[in-house]
Amino acid sequence: MSVRQLQNLLEEHDDIPWEALTFLIGEVIYGGRVTDEWDMRCLGALLKRFFCPEALTENYSYSPDQVRVVHITAHLSHGAWSTSLFGF
């Protein structure tokens, strides 16, 4: 059901409705499962990091200390993935 709701929301808008997406995930889909007020605040903070225009940029980091994800598939295509990925 939640995948259908997301699909409908995204198809109804030309641009990504970030606030509506955050509300749908946080309040509608997970809202009944998260009952503690502090857990709801935590969920809201996490969703704001994941559902924002900046998340679509190449150098966006989900962590405050700017740790970035290394896409392992790019390293695997070079053959020497262990050297380039792990440094040995």
C-alpha positions as CSV (number, residue, x, y, z in Angstrom):
1,M,0.0,0.0,0.0
2,S,2.8,2.5,0.8
3,V,4.5,2.1,-2.5
4,R,1.2,2.9,-4.3
5,Q,0.7,6.0,-2.1
6,L,4.2,7.2,-2.9
7,Q,3.7,6.6,-6.6
8,N,0.4,8.5,-6.6
9,L,1.9,11.4,-4.8
10,L,4.9,11.7,-7.2
11,E,2.7,11.3,-10.3
12,E,0.4,14.1,-9.2
13,H,3.1,16.7,-9.1
14,D,5.6,18.1,-11.6
15,D,8.2,18.7,-8.9
16,I,9.0,16.5,-6.0
17,P,6.7,17.6,-3.1
18,W,9.3,17.2,-0.3
19,E,7.1,18.3,2.6
20,A,4.2,16.1,1.5
21,L,6.6,13.2,1.0
22,T,8.1,13.7,4.5
23,F,4.6,13.9,6.0
24,L,3.3,10.9,4.1
25,I,6.2,8.7,5.3
26,G,6.5,10.1,8.8
27,E,2.9,10.6,9.8
28,V,0.8,8.4,7.6
29,I,2.9,5.3,7.0
30,Y,5.0,5.2,10.2
31,G,3.0,7.5,12.4
32,G,0.9,4.8,14.0
33,R,3.9,2.6,14.7
34,V,6.0,5.3,16.3
35,T,4.2,6.2,19.5
36,D,6.9,8.0,21.6
37,E,7.1,11.8,21.1
38,W,10.9,11.7,21.0
39,D,11.0,8.9,18.5
40,M,8.7,10.9,16.3
41,R,11.0,13.8,16.5
42,C,14.0,11.6,15.6
43,L,12.1,10.1,12.7
44,G,11.2,13.6,11.5
45,A,14.8,14.7,11.6
46,L,16.0,11.7,9.7
47,L,13.3,12.0,7.1
48,K,14.3,15.7,6.5
49,R,17.9,14.6,5.8
50,F,16.7,11.9,3.3
51,F,13.9,13.8,1.6
52,C,15.3,17.1,0.4
53,P,16.4,18.5,-2.9
54,E,20.1,18.4,-1.8
55,A,19.9,14.6,-1.5
56,L,19.8,14.4,-5.3
57,T,23.1,16.2,-5.7
58,E,26.3,14.2,-6.3
59,N,28.2,15.3,-3.2
60,Y,25.3,15.2,-0.7
61,S,26.1,13.5,2.6
62,Y,23.5,12.1,4.9
63,S,25.7,12.6,7.9
64,P,26.6,15.8,9.7
65,D,30.3,15.0,9.4
66,Q,30.1,14.8,5.6
67,V,30.8,11.1,5.3
68,R,30.0,10.1,1.8
69,V,28.9,6.7,0.3
70,V,31.4,5.1,-2.1
71,H,29.6,3.3,-4.9
72,I,31.3,0.0,-5.0
73,T,30.1,-0.8,-8.6
74,A,32.3,1.9,-10.0
75,H,35.3,0.3,-8.3
76,L,34.4,-3.2,-9.4
77,S,34.4,-2.2,-13.1
78,H,38.1,-1.2,-12.9
79,G,39.2,-4.7,-11.9
80,A,41.6,-3.6,-9.1
81,W,38.7,-2.9,-6.7
82,S,40.4,-4.0,-3.5
83,T,43.3,-1.5,-4.0
84,S,41.2,1.4,-4.9
85,L,38.4,0.8,-2.4
86,F,40.3,-0.5,0.6
87,G,43.8,0.9,0.0
88,F,45.7,-2.4,0.0
